[in-house]
């Protein structure tokens, strides 16, 4: 199998006291570092660059093998393999023989980018609850600064699966002159009522854990019960229910530290408890809350300073963008209706696009597991955009 091999996370400073990073909330930081990885070689005129936005709990490590990240206590064995290994490498969807692929950890993240667990140089303590609220637009702004530092003026493509697709669309509509091809996968635009409810449940799970301590828990111990419950709430939307039942038969765990009266007795219960518990080792609760909030409150029209969706996407039309929009028919996280709504807005703004529905029994996780369903279309669109 063609692989990327061992990789290393790099760091770029995108904010200094002379050039602070100002969040959409108006809050600012004088020092911000972004952790990122890159695959392939940048060509002479920097015209073969692709920016990949990771999903909710993903990281900058999209391909290859990375055993550790400097200063990151959340880097567990589960993080070592690239989350998009099946899509990145020689001959794959994002072909490293042709393209230069960049993937960066979110600002506010916990895998090397400046976030709530980062030590504030002014207080010499983790930022914790004082770390700014973040929006999808902030993620885009931070990674645009990263591109500036790398000397990349225009991307060949921007790609984003799941919540990464929110940033993908936001990048294209806020910096239309800086990209040619836009590939949002299993995503949407404005957050649905259902997702806002599910996100609120996760926020409450963490906030109501006594260990949370209003976000100031780095010395006393993380809110593992709340974060574990939040992960279980979300996990059932990522993985098709039939797949959960199949996996549960192979992965039975009986944790004894979650109940005082009730005893887990079912394979599915054990599986979900295991998924929640192992997640607490590799993710920070403060980062989790901020991503929940940015997703819950996301409105690309407001964040983009547009009048309405037609006004927003007219920027893509004028820039000559082509969109490749993927939908998954059995997706219970970003329902197919959400991609249909995005496509309707593209049509209203007369933006050229190709809309494809993937038929899969793997649910939202299809974009991680089934490269054959996506790769031929991505390859063709990238070839066309390169001409």
C-alpha positions as CSV (number, residue, x, y, z in Angstrom):
1,X,0.0,0.0,0.0
2,X,1.3,3.5,-0.8
3,X,1.9,5.4,2.4
4,X,3.3,8.7,3.5
5,X,5.6,7.2,6.1
6,X,6.6,8.8,9.4
7,X,5.7,12.5,9.8
8,X,6.4,15.3,12.2
9,X,4.3,18.1,13.5
10,X,5.6,21.5,12.7
11,X,4.8,24.8,14.5
12,X,4.3,28.3,13.1
13,X,3.9,31.4,15.2
14,X,1.0,33.4,13.7
15,X,0.6,36.1,16.3
16,X,3.0,38.3,18.3
17,X,2.5,41.4,20.5
18,X,3.1,43.6,17.3
19,X,0.5,41.5,15.4
20,X,-2.0,40.0,17.8
21,X,-4.6,37.5,16.8
22,X,-8.1,39.1,17.2
23,X,-11.0,36.7,17.5
24,X,-14.4,37.5,16.1
25,X,-15.5,38.0,19.8
26,X,-13.1,40.9,20.0
27,X,-10.8,39.1,22.4
28,X,-7.2,38.8,21.4
29,X,-4.0,36.9,22.1
30,X,-0.4,38.2,21.7
31,X,1.1,34.9,21.0
32,X,-0.5,32.1,19.0
33,X,1.1,29.0,17.5
34,X,-0.5,26.7,15.0
35,X,0.5,23.0,14.8
36,X,0.4,21.6,11.3
37,X,1.7,18.8,9.1
38,X,2.4,18.9,5.4
39,X,2.7,16.1,2.8
40,X,4.2,16.2,-0.7
41,X,6.3,19.0,-2.2
42,X,5.3,22.6,-2.9
43,X,6.0,23.4,-6.5
44,X,7.9,26.4,-7.8
45,X,4.9,28.8,-8.1
46,X,3.1,27.4,-5.1
47,X,0.1,26.4,-7.2
48,X,-0.4,22.9,-6.0
49,X,-1.3,23.5,-2.4
50,X,-4.4,21.9,-0.8
51,X,-5.6,23.0,2.7
52,X,-7.4,20.2,4.6
53,X,-9.6,21.1,7.6
54,X,-9.9,18.3,10.1
55,X,-13.2,17.3,11.8
56,X,-14.4,17.9,15.4
57,X,-11.9,15.8,17.4
58,X,-9.3,15.3,14.7
59,X,-5.8,16.8,14.5
60,X,-3.2,18.1,12.2
61,X,-2.0,14.5,11.8
62,X,-3.9,13.5,8.6
63,X,-1.5,11.0,7.1
64,X,1.4,8.7,7.9
65,X,2.7,7.8,11.4
66,X,3.5,10.3,14.1
67,X,4.6,8.8,17.4
68,X,4.5,12.0,19.4
69,X,3.9,15.8,19.4
70,X,6.2,18.0,21.4
71,X,4.5,19.3,24.6
72,X,1.2,17.5,23.9
73,X,-0.1,15.4,26.8
74,X,-3.1,14.3,24.8
75,X,-1.2,12.4,22.1
76,X,-2.1,8.8,22.8
77,X,-1.6,5.6,20.7
78,X,-4.9,6.3,19.0
79,X,-3.5,9.5,17.6
80,X,-0.4,8.0,16.0
81,X,-1.9,6.9,12.7
82,X,-3.1,9.6,10.3
83,X,-6.8,10.1,10.4
84,X,-7.0,10.3,6.5
85,X,-4.4,7.7,5.6
86,X,-6.7,6.1,3.1
87,X,-7.0,9.4,1.2
88,X,-3.5,10.9,1.3
89,X,-0.4,9.5,-0.4
90,X,1.0,8.6,-3.8
91,X,-1.9,7.8,-6.2
92,X,-4.6,8.4,-3.6
93,X,-7.3,11.1,-3.6
94,X,-4.9,13.7,-2.4
95,X,-1.9,12.5,-4.4
96,X,1.4,13.5,-2.7
97,X,3.2,13.0,-6.0
98,X,1.3,15.9,-7.4
99,X,0.1,18.1,-4.5
100,X,1.3,19.7,-1.3
101,X,-1.3,19.0,1.4
102,X,-1.4,21.0,4.6
103,X,-3.5,20.1,7.7
104,X,-3.5,22.3,10.8
105,X,-4.8,21.8,14.3
106,X,-7.5,24.3,15.2
107,X,-6.6,27.4,17.1
108,X,-8.1,26.5,20.5
109,X,-7.2,22.9,19.9
110,X,-5.3,20.5,22.1
111,X,-2.8,18.9,19.8
112,X,-0.1,21.6,19.7
113,X,-2.0,24.7,18.6
114,X,-2.4,27.4,21.2
115,X,-5.5,26.5,23.2
116,X,-7.0,26.4,26.7
117,X,-4.4,23.9,28.0
118,X,-1.6,26.1,26.8
119,X,0.4,28.0,29.4
120,X,-0.5,31.7,29.4
121,X,2.9,33.5,29.4
122,X,1.5,36.3,31.5
123,X,0.2,34.1,34.3
124,X,2.4,31.0,33.8
125,X,-0.7,28.9,34.2
126,X,-2.9,27.3,31.6
127,X,-5.4,29.7,29.9
128,X,-8.3,27.5,31.0
129,X,-11.6,29.4,31.2
130,X,-9.9,32.6,30.1
131,X,-9.2,31.3,26.6
132,X,-11.3,33.2,24.1
133,X,-14.5,31.9,22.6
134,X,-13.8,30.7,19.0
135,X,-15.8,30.6,15.8
136,X,-15.4,28.9,12.5
137,X,-14.3,32.2,11.1
138,X,-11.5,32.3,13.7
139,X,-10.3,28.9,12.5
140,X,-10.2,30.2,9.0
141,X,-8.4,33.4,10.0
142,X,-5.7,31.4,11.9
143,X,-5.1,29.1,9.0
144,X,-5.0,31.9,6.5
145,X,-2.2,33.4,8.6
146,X,-0.5,30.1,8.4
147,X,-0.7,30.1,4.6
148,X,0.8,33.6,4.6
149,X,3.7,32.4,6.7
150,X,4.2,29.5,4.3
151,X,4.2,31.9,1.3
152,X,1.0,30.4,-0.3
153,X,-1.2,33.1,-1.9
154,X,-3.7,30.8,-3.6
155,X,-4.7,27.2,-2.9
156,X,-5.5,24.7,-5.6
157,X,-8.3,23.4,-3.3
158,X,-9.7,23.5,0.2
159,X,-11.1,20.3,1.5
160,X,-13.2,19.7,4.7
161,X,-15.1,16.7,6.0
162,X,-17.8,17.0,8.7
163,X,-17.2,20.1,10.9
164,X,-14.1,20.7,8.8
165,X,-16.5,21.3,5.9
166,X,-17.9,24.4,7.8
167,X,-14.4,25.9,7.7
168,X,-13.9,24.8,4.1
169,X,-17.0,26.8,3.0
170,X,-16.1,29.7,5.3
171,X,-12.6,29.9,3.8
172,X,-14.0,29.9,0.2
173,X,-16.5,32.7,0.9
174,X,-14.3,34.9,3.1
175,X,-11.1,34.5,1.0
176,X,-12.5,33.7,-2.5
177,X,-9.4,34.9,-4.3
178,X,-7.3,32.4,-2.4
179,X,-8.7,29.1,-3.7
180,X,-10.0,27.5,-6.9
181,X,-11.7,24.3,-5.9
182,X,-13.9,23.7,-2.9
183,X,-14.7,20.2,-1.6
184,X,-17.0,20.1,1.4
185,X,-17.8,16.5,2.5
186,X,-20.7,15.4,4.7
187,X,-21.2,18.9,6.1
188,X,-23.7,21.8,6.0
189,X,-23.9,25.5,6.4
190,X,-26.0,26.9,9.3
191,X,-26.3,24.5,12.2
192,X,-29.6,22.6,12.5
193,X,-31.9,22.7,15.5
194,X,-31.2,18.9,16.1
195,X,-27.4,19.5,16.2
196,X,-27.8,22.4,18.5
197,X,-29.8,20.2,20.9
198,X,-27.2,17.4,20.7
199,X,-24.4,19.9,21.2
200,X,-26.2,21.4,24.2
201,X,-26.4,18.0,25.8
202,X,-22.7,17.6,25.4
203,X,-21.9,21.0,26.9
204,X,-24.1,20.3,29.9
205,X,-22.5,16.9,30.4
206,X,-19.1,18.6,30.9
207,X,-20.3,21.7,32.7
208,X,-22.1,19.6,35.3
209,X,-19.2,17.4,36.1
210,X,-18.0,18.5,39.6
211,X,-14.4,18.1,38.4
212,X,-14.9,20.7,35.7
213,X,-14.4,23.6,38.1
214,X,-15.6,26.2,35.6
215,X,-12.7,25.2,33.3
216,X,-10.0,25.4,35.9
217,X,-9.2,21.8,36.4
218,X,-5.6,21.3,35.2
219,X,-4.2,20.9,38.7
220,X,-7.1,19.1,40.3
221,X,-7.9,16.6,37.5
222,X,-10.0,16.6,34.3
223,X,-13.8,16.2,34.2
224,X,-13.5,12.7,32.8
225,X,-17.1,11.6,33.5
226,X,-18.6,14.6,31.8
227,X,-16.2,14.4,28.8
228,X,-16.8,10.7,28.5
229,X,-20.6,11.2,28.5
230,X,-20.3,14.0,25.9
231,X,-18.3,11.7,23.6
232,X,-20.9,9.0,23.9
233,X,-23.7,11.5,23.0
234,X,-21.8,12.5,19.9
235,X,-20.4,9.0,19.0
236,X,-23.9,7.6,18.2
237,X,-24.3,10.2,15.4
238,X,-20.9,9.5,13.8
239,X,-21.1,5.8,13.5
240,X,-24.1,4.0,11.9
241,X,-26.1,2.2,14.6
242,X,-25.7,-1.2,12.8
243,X,-21.9,-0.7,12.9
244,X,-22.0,0.1,16.6
245,X,-23.8,-3.2,17.2
246,X,-21.3,-5.1,15.0
247,X,-18.3,-3.5,16.7
248,X,-19.8,-4.0,20.2
249,X,-19.7,-7.8,19.7
250,X,-15.9,-7.6,19.2
251,X,-15.1,-5.1,21.8
252,X,-16.7,-5.8,25.1
253,X,-15.5,-3.9,28.1
254,X,-17.1,-3.8,31.6
255,X,-16.0,-0.6,33.3
256,X,-16.7,-0.6,37.0
257,X,-16.3,3.1,37.8
258,X,-19.4,4.7,36.2
259,X,-22.4,3.4,38.2
260,X,-23.4,3.1,41.8
261,X,-26.6,1.1,41.3
262,X,-27.0,0.3,37.6
263,X,-24.7,-2.3,36.1
264,X,-23.9,-2.3,32.4
265,X,-25.1,-5.7,31.0
266,X,-25.3,-5.2,27.2
267,X,-22.5,-5.3,24.6
268,X,-23.6,-2.0,23.2
269,X,-23.5,-0.3,26.6
270,X,-20.1,-1.7,27.3
271,X,-18.9,-0.5,23.8
272,X,-20.2,3.0,24.3
273,X,-18.7,3.2,27.8
274,X,-15.3,2.1,26.4
275,X,-15.5,4.7,23.6
276,X,-16.2,7.5,26.1
277,X,-13.5,6.5,28.6
278,X,-10.7,6.1,26.1
279,X,-11.5,9.5,24.6
280,X,-10.8,11.3,27.9
281,X,-7.1,10.3,27.6
282,X,-6.7,12.1,24.2
283,X,-8.8,15.2,24.4
284,X,-9.2,18.3,26.5
285,X,-12.6,19.2,27.9
286,X,-12.1,23.0,27.4
287,X,-11.2,22.5,23.8
288,X,-14.3,20.2,23.4
289,X,-16.6,22.9,24.8
290,X,-15.2,25.6,22.4
291,X,-15.7,23.4,19.4
292,X,-19.2,22.5,20.5
293,X,-19.9,26.3,20.8
294,X,-18.4,27.2,17.4
295,X,-20.5,24.5,15.7
296,X,-23.7,25.3,17.6
297,X,-23.5,29.0,16.9
298,X,-22.1,28.8,13.4
299,X,-23.9,31.0,10.8
300,X,-21.7,31.6,7.7
301,X,-23.8,34.6,6.6
302,X,-23.2,36.5,9.8
303,X,-19.6,35.4,10.3
304,X,-18.9,36.3,6.7
305,X,-20.5,39.8,6.9
306,X,-23.0,39.0,4.1
307,X,-26.6,40.0,3.7
308,X,-27.9,36.5,2.9
309,X,-26.7,33.1,1.5
310,X,-26.9,34.4,-2.1
311,X,-24.8,37.4,-1.3
312,X,-22.3,35.1,0.5
313,X,-22.0,32.6,-2.3
314,X,-21.9,35.2,-5.0
315,X,-18.3,35.7,-3.9
316,X,-17.6,32.1,-5.0
317,X,-19.3,32.7,-8.4
318,X,-17.3,35.9,-9.0
319,X,-14.0,34.1,-8.1
320,X,-14.8,31.3,-10.5
321,X,-14.9,28.5,-7.9
322,X,-16.0,25.0,-8.6
323,X,-17.6,23.0,-5.7
324,X,-17.6,19.3,-5.3
325,X,-20.2,18.5,-2.6
326,X,-20.5,15.0,-1.1
327,X,-23.5,13.7,0.8
328,X,-23.8,10.4,2.6
329,X,-27.3,8.8,2.4
330,X,-27.1,7.2,5.9
331,X,-25.5,10.1,7.7
332,X,-27.0,10.8,11.1
333,X,-24.6,13.6,12.0
334,X,-24.9,15.9,9.0
335,X,-28.1,14.7,7.4
336,X,-28.4,14.6,3.6
337,X,-30.9,17.5,3.8
338,X,-28.0,19.7,5.0
339,X,-25.9,19.1,1.9
340,X,-29.1,19.6,-0.2
341,X,-29.5,23.0,1.4
342,X,-25.9,23.9,0.7
343,X,-26.4,22.9,-3.0
344,X,-29.6,24.9,-3.2
345,X,-27.7,28.0,-2.0
346,X,-25.0,27.4,-4.6
347,X,-27.7,27.1,-7.3
348,X,-29.3,30.3,-6.2
349,X,-26.0,32.1,-6.5
350,X,-25.2,30.4,-9.9
351,X,-22.0,28.8,-8.5
352,X,-20.8,25.8,-10.6
353,X,-20.9,22.6,-8.6
354,X,-21.1,18.8,-8.7
355,X,-23.3,17.2,-6.1
356,X,-22.7,13.5,-5.4
357,X,-24.5,11.2,-2.9
358,X,-22.5,8.3,-1.5
359,X,-24.5,5.2,-0.7
360,X,-23.0,3.7,2.4
361,X,-24.0,1.6,5.4
362,X,-21.2,3.1,7.5
363,X,-23.0,6.4,8.2
364,X,-21.0,9.6,8.8
365,X,-17.8,7.6,9.2
366,X,-17.9,6.7,5.5
367,X,-15.7,9.7,4.7
368,X,-13.0,8.0,6.8
369,X,-13.4,4.4,5.8
370,X,-14.4,4.2,2.1
371,X,-11.9,6.0,-0.2
372,X,-13.1,4.2,-3.3
373,X,-16.4,6.0,-3.1
374,X,-14.8,9.5,-3.1
375,X,-11.3,9.2,-4.7
376,X,-12.2,9.0,-8.5
377,X,-14.3,12.2,-8.3
378,X,-11.8,14.1,-6.2
379,X,-9.0,13.2,-8.5
380,X,-10.8,14.3,-11.6
381,X,-11.9,17.6,-10.0
382,X,-8.3,18.3,-8.9
383,X,-6.9,17.6,-12.3
384,X,-9.4,20.0,-13.9
385,X,-8.6,22.7,-11.4
386,X,-4.9,22.3,-12.0
387,X,-5.2,23.2,-15.7
